[in-house]
Amino acid sequence: MKLIARFFYWLTGWKTEGEMPKVNKFVAIMAPHTSAWDLVYGMFAKYIFGMDFSFFGKKEIFKFPFGLFFRALGGIPVDRSANNNLVEQAVKTFNEREHFYLALSPEGTRQYVEKWRTGFYYIALQAKVPILLGYIDFERKVTGLGPLFYPTGDIDKDIEEIKNFYRPIKGRHPEKGVI
């Protein structure tokens, strides 16, 4: 898969930058999330970086026949209509595993939203793991892994600092970005 991913990136003129951090656990956020293409480039980047991450996806994308494919990629179906405590479930998974990487979109959707969802932040804070700042920049045709961010508990200050990192990065549809 790594070879196929590199070939796809070469064929489309995309590059990667950054490197996989040497920690056993983290919450990776990928932003901005404005297009279904984010999943394509993100999945190929997963293989290029050698990152075996899991991700939450709305349960509808896990229906046959695509469900087998998304599960094989590390997908975990969630029911967004029900009041499930995903933060609690994710923290429990972090506590049970020696190695675990969870990738999430702070927007929670490809559509425009007024503000980011904060589940990723609370998962990292409660599980005592860093947040990896990942990005897909369509303007520069780059998928990258930025620095690790360690949440302090001051959510307003921390989210603003994280958003400052993302401000120069352009999604496929910048008008849908929250930053």
Backbone bond lengths (Angstrom), bond angles and torsions (degrees), N, CA, C in turn:
res aa  C-N    CA-C-N  psi(-1)  N-CA   C-N-CA  omega(-1)  CA-C   N-CA-C  phi
1 M - - - 1.463 - - 1.526 111.22 -
2 K 1.342 116.03 -34.85 1.458 118.76 -179.63 1.526 110.54 -61.57
3 L 1.319 116.68 -39.49 1.463 121.50 178.68 1.531 110.72 -65.17
4 I 1.325 116.64 -43.98 1.470 121.16 178.48 1.528 109.61 -62.91
5 A 1.334 116.93 -42.53 1.466 121.28 179.80 1.523 110.93 -62.39
6 R 1.317 116.83 -45.76 1.475 120.05 178.42 1.528 111.19 -62.50
7 F 1.341 116.41 -40.13 1.463 119.96 178.48 1.526 110.61 -63.83
8 F 1.329 117.56 -43.20 1.467 121.61 178.29 1.522 110.54 -59.99
9 Y 1.323 116.56 -46.03 1.467 120.09 179.26 1.527 110.78 -62.66
10 W 1.320 117.44 -43.33 1.465 121.12 178.40 1.530 110.17 -61.98
11 L 1.329 116.93 -45.86 1.461 122.77 -178.52 1.522 112.01 -61.25
12 T 1.313 117.06 -37.42 1.467 121.21 -177.05 1.524 113.11 -93.55
13 G 1.321 117.43 -1.89 1.460 120.70 178.09 1.524 114.15 79.44
14 W 1.323 116.89 17.58 1.463 121.07 -179.46 1.518 110.36 -92.90
15 K 1.347 114.82 159.85 1.460 122.06 177.73 1.520 109.10 -135.83
16 T 1.313 114.74 167.71 1.462 120.71 172.71 1.518 107.53 -119.24
17 E 1.345 114.63 155.68 1.457 119.13 174.03 1.521 108.09 -145.42
18 G 1.315 114.66 154.83 1.457 120.13 -176.13 1.509 109.95 92.50
19 E 1.312 114.46 -179.57 1.470 118.83 179.34 1.515 110.62 -146.73
20 M 1.301 113.53 159.64 1.453 121.34 179.47 1.523 109.45 -65.67
21 P 1.339 117.83 124.63 1.464 118.96 179.15 1.533 111.79 -68.94
22 K 1.301 115.25 154.34 1.461 120.48 -177.10 1.529 110.62 -95.71
23 V 1.322 114.75 62.04 1.457 122.28 174.60 1.528 107.38 -129.28
24 N 1.324 116.80 156.66 1.467 120.99 -176.00 1.522 113.99 -83.47
25 K 1.340 116.65 -21.77 1.459 119.73 -174.78 1.520 109.80 -144.38
26 F 1.323 115.55 142.18 1.454 120.85 170.47 1.513 110.17 -166.58
27 V 1.319 114.81 161.63 1.459 122.31 168.15 1.522 105.39 -100.40
28 A 1.324 116.82 120.53 1.462 120.67 177.30 1.514 108.09 -98.52
29 I 1.318 116.68 127.78 1.464 118.38 171.96 1.518 107.42 -106.27
30 M 1.313 115.23 139.47 1.456 121.86 178.14 1.519 107.13 -117.33
31 A 1.311 115.24 120.59 1.459 119.90 -177.50 1.523 108.32 -146.74
32 P 1.278 118.06 160.08 1.462 125.62 -11.62 1.524 111.09 -74.60
33 H 1.314 116.16 151.50 1.465 122.48 -179.71 1.526 107.42 -110.07
34 T 1.336 116.31 97.32 1.469 120.63 -174.63 1.524 113.35 -126.23
35 S 1.342 117.78 0.26 1.457 119.94 -173.93 1.523 110.33 -153.23
36 A 1.332 116.33 153.80 1.458 120.76 174.14 1.529 110.57 -64.82
37 W 1.329 117.13 -22.40 1.461 121.19 177.59 1.530 111.66 -64.15
38 D 1.323 117.42 -22.29 1.469 120.60 177.76 1.529 110.39 -57.32
39 L 1.320 115.90 -39.99 1.463 120.53 179.50 1.527 110.33 -64.33
40 V 1.319 117.23 -42.71 1.469 121.17 -178.87 1.529 110.14 -61.88
41 Y 1.330 116.40 -54.05 1.465 119.48 -178.88 1.526 111.29 -66.42
42 G 1.323 116.56 -36.49 1.455 120.34 178.63 1.516 112.41 -64.58
43 M 1.326 117.37 -41.48 1.463 120.76 -179.97 1.527 111.10 -67.92
44 F 1.327 116.85 -41.20 1.466 117.96 177.21 1.524 110.24 -65.86
45 A 1.328 117.55 -37.90 1.471 120.80 177.71 1.523 110.28 -63.19
46 K 1.312 116.47 -35.18 1.465 121.31 178.06 1.527 109.84 -53.56
47 Y 1.321 116.98 -43.91 1.457 120.72 -178.62 1.523 111.55 -76.18
48 I 1.309 117.77 -37.13 1.466 120.39 178.66 1.527 110.32 -62.84
49 F 1.327 116.93 -44.33 1.465 121.19 -179.40 1.534 112.60 -79.69
50 G 1.322 117.55 -13.07 1.457 120.54 -177.43 1.515 112.33 69.83
51 M 1.330 115.60 36.44 1.461 122.43 -176.10 1.525 109.18 -102.02
52 D 1.300 116.80 113.18 1.461 121.13 179.50 1.527 108.97 -92.85
53 F 1.332 116.82 80.54 1.464 119.79 -176.40 1.516 112.08 -103.74
54 S 1.311 114.12 160.16 1.453 122.31 172.68 1.521 107.67 -106.77
55 F 1.314 116.03 160.44 1.464 119.66 178.09 1.514 109.26 -148.46
56 F 1.329 115.60 152.09 1.458 121.59 173.85 1.519 108.02 -88.90
57 G 1.318 116.11 140.85 1.459 121.16 174.93 1.519 108.92 -141.35
58 K 1.331 115.68 150.00 1.468 117.71 179.50 1.525 109.00 -60.12
59 K 1.320 115.78 140.89 1.469 121.63 -171.55 1.519 112.40 -57.29
60 E 1.316 117.72 -26.27 1.464 121.40 -177.59 1.529 112.78 -61.24
61 I 1.342 117.85 -31.95 1.468 118.71 -178.98 1.525 111.93 -77.22
62 F 1.328 117.74 -7.51 1.455 121.39 -178.42 1.525 113.01 -96.72
63 K 1.328 117.29 9.01 1.467 120.54 176.91 1.524 109.59 -73.55
64 F 1.316 115.21 154.81 1.459 121.68 178.74 1.532 109.96 -58.91
65 P 1.286 119.70 138.37 1.461 129.58 4.29 1.528 113.60 -94.33
66 F 1.325 118.11 -6.83 1.463 121.26 -173.54 1.524 113.47 -73.61
67 G 1.320 117.23 -22.25 1.452 121.17 -178.02 1.520 113.40 -56.43
68 L 1.322 116.70 -42.37 1.467 120.40 178.87 1.524 110.71 -61.22
69 F 1.320 115.52 -41.62 1.467 121.75 179.85 1.527 111.20 -63.80
70 F 1.342 116.86 -49.70 1.469 119.99 -177.80 1.524 112.24 -67.17
71 R 1.322 117.47 -34.58 1.466 120.03 176.41 1.531 110.40 -66.67
72 A 1.328 116.59 -40.25 1.464 120.74 178.41 1.530 111.31 -62.89
73 L 1.321 117.12 -28.99 1.464 121.25 178.09 1.530 112.60 -81.02
74 G 1.326 117.03 -5.71 1.470 120.66 179.56 1.516 113.28 108.54
75 G 1.324 117.12 9.87 1.456 120.94 -177.17 1.515 113.92 -71.86
76 I 1.314 114.47 143.05 1.463 122.86 176.22 1.523 106.67 -123.62
77 P 1.339 118.54 113.09 1.466 119.72 -178.17 1.528 112.46 -70.15
78 V 1.334 115.76 139.76 1.468 120.60 176.47 1.530 109.06 -131.74
79 D 1.315 113.79 146.89 1.463 121.32 176.96 1.520 107.23 -95.47
80 R 1.338 115.99 103.26 1.462 119.45 -176.75 1.518 112.31 -78.40
81 S 1.341 117.55 -10.90 1.463 119.30 178.61 1.523 111.45 -83.05
82 A 1.321 116.70 -23.60 1.469 120.81 -179.24 1.527 109.61 -91.41
83 N 1.305 115.62 159.14 1.457 120.85 179.18 1.530 109.21 -89.00
84 N 1.329 115.78 73.48 1.462 121.13 179.12 1.525 108.42 -92.15
85 N 1.303 116.96 141.21 1.452 119.99 177.89 1.527 108.75 -89.12
86 L 1.332 115.59 82.73 1.454 120.82 -177.36 1.512 111.70 -67.34
87 V 1.323 117.14 -32.78 1.469 119.84 178.25 1.523 109.17 -60.54
88 E 1.312 116.28 -49.29 1.464 121.00 -179.13 1.530 111.08 -61.30
89 Q 1.335 117.11 -42.98 1.463 120.98 179.46 1.524 111.11 -63.30
90 A 1.336 116.32 -43.01 1.464 120.19 -179.27 1.523 111.37 -66.48
91 V 1.329 117.50 -42.50 1.465 121.33 178.79 1.530 109.73 -61.23
92 K 1.316 116.56 -41.89 1.468 120.79 178.06 1.532 110.09 -60.02
93 T 1.326 117.34 -42.87 1.463 121.11 179.00 1.522 110.58 -63.57
94 F 1.334 117.66 -43.13 1.470 120.43 176.94 1.522 110.69 -59.10
95 N 1.321 117.03 -41.38 1.468 120.85 -177.93 1.518 112.55 -70.53
96 E 1.328 117.38 -26.53 1.464 121.27 -177.45 1.529 113.51 -86.50
97 R 1.304 117.55 -20.19 1.467 120.37 -173.59 1.536 111.84 -110.65
98 E 1.315 114.19 148.17 1.463 119.85 176.64 1.528 111.16 -78.64
99 H 1.340 116.16 -35.79 1.463 122.51 177.13 1.526 107.63 -126.48
100 F 1.321 116.94 128.86 1.461 119.16 176.31 1.523 109.14 -160.21
101 Y 1.324 114.93 127.01 1.458 122.32 176.00 1.520 107.03 -121.50
102 L 1.315 116.31 123.95 1.454 121.64 179.88 1.519 108.46 -117.19
103 A 1.327 117.00 120.95 1.464 121.85 179.62 1.522 109.54 -102.14
104 L 1.316 116.25 131.16 1.458 122.34 -178.60 1.522 110.33 -137.72
105 S 1.299 115.18 158.43 1.458 121.28 172.27 1.521 107.93 -102.54
106 P 1.326 118.15 124.46 1.465 118.53 -179.94 1.529 113.07 -64.69
107 E 1.330 117.20 -22.91 1.465 119.51 177.02 1.524 111.44 -76.33
108 G 1.329 116.70 -30.38 1.453 121.42 -179.88 1.516 113.97 77.89
109 T 1.321 117.95 -1.83 1.461 123.32 -177.80 1.524 108.82 -164.55
110 R 1.346 115.67 164.75 1.462 119.48 175.63 1.521 111.37 -85.56
111 Q 1.312 116.83 -12.76 1.466 121.03 -178.33 1.528 110.39 -81.53
112 Y 1.314 116.18 161.72 1.455 120.06 177.65 1.529 109.49 -65.68
113 V 1.314 115.99 136.03 1.460 122.42 174.45 1.527 107.65 -129.89
114 E 1.318 115.55 153.11 1.464 120.66 -179.04 1.528 112.57 -66.28
115 K 1.332 115.79 -37.49 1.459 119.15 -179.58 1.522 109.75 -151.08
116 W 1.319 114.76 162.59 1.451 120.77 178.63 1.521 111.18 -67.99
117 R 1.312 115.60 149.80 1.462 121.05 169.20 1.535 106.37 -76.30
118 T 1.281 116.94 150.82 1.469 119.57 -174.22 1.523 113.70 -109.01
119 G 1.324 117.16 6.62 1.464 119.91 -179.60 1.517 112.97 -55.68
120 F 1.334 117.53 -41.67 1.458 120.92 -179.62 1.529 110.57 -57.73
121 Y 1.329 115.63 -39.13 1.460 121.36 -177.94 1.532 110.34 -66.91
122 Y 1.335 115.99 -47.65 1.460 119.91 -178.23 1.524 112.26 -68.78
123 I 1.337 116.98 -32.69 1.462 119.70 175.01 1.530 109.46 -61.56
124 A 1.336 116.40 -50.58 1.466 120.56 -178.99 1.528 111.25 -62.38
125 L 1.318 117.04 -43.84 1.466 121.55 -178.51 1.530 111.15 -62.52
126 Q 1.328 116.38 -49.20 1.470 120.12 -177.10 1.525 112.85 -72.69
127 A 1.331 116.82 -31.78 1.470 119.98 178.62 1.529 111.35 -84.27
128 K 1.336 115.69 -8.06 1.472 121.56 -179.54 1.524 111.54 59.90
129 V 1.345 114.91 47.19 1.464 121.50 177.81 1.525 108.48 -125.88
130 P 1.335 117.44 155.85 1.462 119.87 178.23 1.528 112.04 -77.24
131 I 1.317 114.39 166.93 1.460 122.89 175.22 1.527 107.14 -107.07
132 L 1.330 116.69 122.52 1.463 121.47 175.91 1.523 107.85 -88.40
133 L 1.319 116.91 126.03 1.461 121.33 -178.55 1.529 109.35 -90.51
134 G 1.334 115.52 97.58 1.452 121.55 178.77 1.510 110.31 -101.64
135 Y 1.318 117.13 155.35 1.462 119.96 -175.84 1.520 112.34 -151.11
136 I 1.332 113.90 156.70 1.457 122.61 174.88 1.523 105.61 -129.61
137 D 1.327 115.84 106.44 1.462 122.55 -174.88 1.528 109.20 -104.12
138 F 1.326 115.73 103.34 1.465 120.13 -177.74 1.519 112.18 -72.42
139 E 1.308 117.76 -26.74 1.464 119.98 179.28 1.535 110.92 -65.80
140 R 1.317 116.15 -42.75 1.467 120.34 -179.37 1.530 113.10 -96.02
141 K 1.354 117.48 -6.28 1.460 123.12 -176.52 1.529 110.52 58.05
142 V 1.331 114.71 54.52 1.455 121.51 -177.67 1.520 109.78 -136.23
143 T 1.316 115.23 134.54 1.461 121.69 168.06 1.517 105.66 -110.28
144 G 1.328 116.13 130.16 1.451 116.95 -174.69 1.513 114.92 -142.23
145 L 1.318 112.94 163.55 1.451 121.98 173.99 1.519 106.76 -114.79
146 G 1.308 115.28 118.27 1.456 120.84 179.25 1.514 110.62 -90.97
147 P 1.312 115.55 -154.39 1.469 119.56 -177.12 1.521 112.88 -77.33
148 L 1.318 114.61 165.97 1.456 121.45 170.07 1.526 107.20 -83.48
149 F 1.323 115.52 138.83 1.457 121.40 177.26 1.524 108.07 -117.92
150 Y 1.318 116.71 129.02 1.457 121.22 -179.23 1.532 109.27 -102.64
151 P 1.331 117.78 112.17 1.465 119.78 -177.87 1.534 111.53 -63.02
152 T 1.336 114.71 140.91 1.463 120.85 -177.30 1.525 112.65 -99.08
153 G 1.333 116.51 -17.36 1.462 120.36 -173.78 1.519 111.58 104.38
154 D 1.334 117.07 -16.06 1.469 121.54 174.98 1.524 106.94 -91.56
155 I 1.319 115.97 85.92 1.465 120.77 -170.22 1.527 113.23 -60.06
156 D 1.319 118.33 -41.70 1.466 119.63 -178.54 1.525 111.32 -62.17
157 K 1.304 116.46 -47.10 1.472 121.14 179.81 1.530 110.16 -65.02
158 D 1.324 116.69 -45.32 1.462 120.84 -177.73 1.526 112.25 -64.37
159 I 1.334 117.72 -45.10 1.469 120.52 -179.79 1.531 109.92 -63.31
160 E 1.302 117.40 -39.35 1.469 120.27 177.99 1.529 110.67 -63.14
161 E 1.317 116.86 -40.82 1.466 120.50 178.44 1.534 110.94 -65.36
162 I 1.324 116.43 -41.06 1.470 120.25 177.70 1.524 110.09 -64.67
163 K 1.325 117.06 -44.66 1.471 120.25 179.73 1.527 111.39 -62.60
164 N 1.324 117.77 -34.01 1.475 120.41 176.73 1.522 111.09 -58.97
165 F 1.338 116.64 -36.56 1.457 120.28 177.25 1.534 110.78 -62.88
166 Y 1.342 116.31 -38.97 1.467 121.12 -173.66 1.532 114.54 -84.94
167 R 1.292 119.49 -14.75 1.473 120.83 -173.66 1.524 114.64 -54.10
168 P 1.332 120.95 -40.12 1.481 118.95 180.00 1.527 114.67 -77.65
169 I 1.323 117.83 -7.09 1.469 121.97 -174.54 1.531 109.47 -89.96
170 K 1.336 115.95 133.54 1.463 121.70 -175.76 1.527 111.06 -111.36
171 G 1.326 115.44 125.59 1.456 121.05 174.14 1.522 110.25 -77.06
172 R 1.309 116.52 174.42 1.464 120.80 179.56 1.528 110.55 -61.61
173 H 1.329 116.51 -35.62 1.466 122.40 176.83 1.526 107.93 -121.70
174 P 1.350 116.86 83.60 1.480 119.73 -174.81 1.521 114.47 -56.59
175 E 1.325 117.46 -26.94 1.462 120.18 -179.27 1.534 111.89 -66.39
176 K 1.323 117.51 -15.86 1.467 121.25 178.53 1.526 112.10 -90.68
177 G 1.318 117.26 -7.05 1.458 120.82 -177.43 1.521 112.23 -72.63
178 V 1.306 116.40 148.24 1.459 122.85 -178.37 1.508 111.40 -92.70
179 I 1.273 117.54 -28.46 1.448 122.82 -170.28 1.488 109.18 -63.40
